[in-house]
C-alpha cells in the first residue's frame, strides 16, 4: 500500500508539472483536409506557458510532451516525429523514436480520444535558438494528425 501511495504521489506531481501550451493545427493545401483534432498540448518543463510564450528548454536536459487527440481514421500502426518547420522545408529532429505506438495506444480507433506521451532528451547538438516545431502522427495511408508550436532551446 505504501508503494502505491508513493507512485500515486509521483504521478500527481508529474501531471501538475506539465503546462498547457498554445499550438496551432498544421495548415494544408487545398483539397487536403485535417484528419485529427488536438484538444490540448502539455509540455514539461514550460513555466512560460502561463504567459503564452514559447517553452524554454535547456539543451542537455529531459522534457516531456503529451497531447490529447481524436482522429477520424483508424490505424494498426502509427508513426510520429517532430520537425523544425521553416519556410523551405520541414527538417526532422534526428534521434527520435518514430514508432508512435510506444507513446499512444495502438491499434488506433477512429473517433476515440487518446493521449500521446513522449519523454525526450534535448541533445546538446541542437542549436540554441527558437524553433517552430511541427509534430506529426501518421498511419500507413498517410492520414495524419499534426500540430505546430514554439519552443526555445537554451544553453
C-alpha positions in Angstrom: 0.0 0.0 0.0 2.8 2.4 0.9 4.4 1.8 -2.6 1.1 2.6 -4.3 0.8 5.9 -2.4 4.4 6.8 -3.4 3.7 6.0 -7.1 0.4 8.0 -6.9 2.1 11.0 -5.4 4.9 11.0 -8.1 2.2 10.7 -10.8 0.3 13.6 -9.4 3.4 15.8 -9.2 4.2 14.9 -12.9 0.7 15.9 -14.0 0.8 19.2 -12.1 4.2 20.0 -13.6 3.0 19.7 -17.2 2.0 23.1 -18.6 -0.7 23.6 -21.2 0.9 25.2 -24.3 -0.5 27.1 -27.1 -0.5 25.4 -30.5 -2.0 25.5 -34.0 -3.2 22.8 -36.3 -1.0 22.3 -39.3 -2.1 24.0 -42.5 -2.7 22.0 -45.6 -3.0 22.9 -49.3 -6.5 22.5 -50.8 -8.2 20.0 -51.2 -6.3 18.2 -48.3 -8.2 18.3 -45.1 -7.1 17.7 -41.5 -7.7 14.2 -40.2 -7.4 15.0 -36.5 -8.4 17.3 -33.7 -5.8 18.0 -31.0 -7.6 19.0 -27.8 -4.7 20.1 -25.5 -0.9 20.1 -25.6 1.2 19.9 -22.5 5.0 20.2 -22.2 7.1 19.8 -19.0 9.0 21.9 -18.3 7.3 25.0 -19.6 6.9 27.8 -17.0 6.4 30.2 -19.9 3.1 28.6 -20.9 1.1 30.8 -18.5 2.3 33.9 -20.3 1.7 32.4 -23.8 5.4 32.4 -24.6 7.5 29.6 -26.2 8.7 26.9 -23.7 12.3 27.4 -22.8 14.1 24.1 -22.7 17.7 23.8 -21.7 19.8 21.7 -24.0 21.2 18.5 -22.4 18.1 18.1 -20.2 14.9 16.0 -20.4 11.5 17.2 -21.3 8.1 15.6 -21.9 5.4 16.3 -24.4 1.8 15.0 -24.3 -1.3 15.8 -26.2 -4.9 14.6 -26.3 -6.2 14.0 -29.8 -9.1 12.4 -31.7 -8.5 11.1 -35.3 -11.1 10.4 -37.9 -9.1 7.4 -39.1 -8.1 4.1 -37.7 -4.6 2.5 -37.8 -2.9 -0.7 -36.8 0.4 1.1 -36.6 1.3 4.7 -36.2 4.5 6.7 -36.8 5.4 10.0 -35.2 8.1 12.6 -35.5 9.0 16.2 -34.6 10.3 18.6 -37.3 11.8 22.1 -37.4 9.2 23.8 -39.6 10.8 26.5 -41.7 9.9 28.2 -44.9 11.9 25.9 -47.2 11.1 22.5 -45.7 10.4 20.5 -42.6 13.7 19.3 -41.1 13.3 16.2 -38.9 14.8 16.2 -35.4 17.2 13.3 -35.5 17.5 10.5 -32.9 13.8 10.4 -32.1 11.9 7.1 -31.8 9.4 7.1 -34.6 7.2 4.2 -33.5 4.3 6.2 -32.1 2.7 3.1 -30.7 5.2 3.2 -27.9 3.7 6.6 -26.9 0.0 6.1 -27.6 -2.3 3.1 -27.6 -2.4 1.0 -30.9 -4.3 -0.1 -32.8 -5.7 3.4 -33.1 -9.5 3.7 -33.2 -11.3 6.4 -35.2 -13.3 9.0 -33.3 -11.8 7.9 -29.9 -10.0 10.5 -27.7 -6.5 9.3 -26.9 -3.3 10.7 -25.4 0.2 10.7 -26.9 3.0 10.9 -24.3 6.7 11.0 -25.0 9.8 11.7 -22.9 12.6 13.5 -24.8 16.3 14.1 -24.2 17.1 17.5 -25.7 20.5 16.9 -27.2 23.3 19.5 -26.7 23.9 19.2 -30.5 20.7 21.1 -31.3 21.4 24.8 -31.7 20.3 27.2 -29.0 17.5 29.2 -30.7 13.7 29.4 -31.1 12.0 26.8 -33.2 8.6 26.3 -34.8 8.1 22.6 -34.1 5.8 20.6 -36.2 4.7 17.3 -34.6 3.1 14.7 -36.8 1.5 11.3 -36.2 0.5 9.3 -39.3 -0.7 5.9 -40.5 0.3 3.8 -43.5 -2.2 5.6 -45.7 -0.5 8.9 -44.9 -3.5 10.2 -42.9 -2.1 12.4 -40.2 -2.5 14.3 -37.0 -0.3 17.4 -37.0 0.3 20.5 -34.8 2.7 23.4 -34.7 4.1 25.0 -31.5 7.1 27.1 -30.5 10.0 26.2 -28.2 13.2 28.0 -27.4 16.3 25.8 -26.7 18.8 27.5 -24.4 22.4 26.8 -23.3 
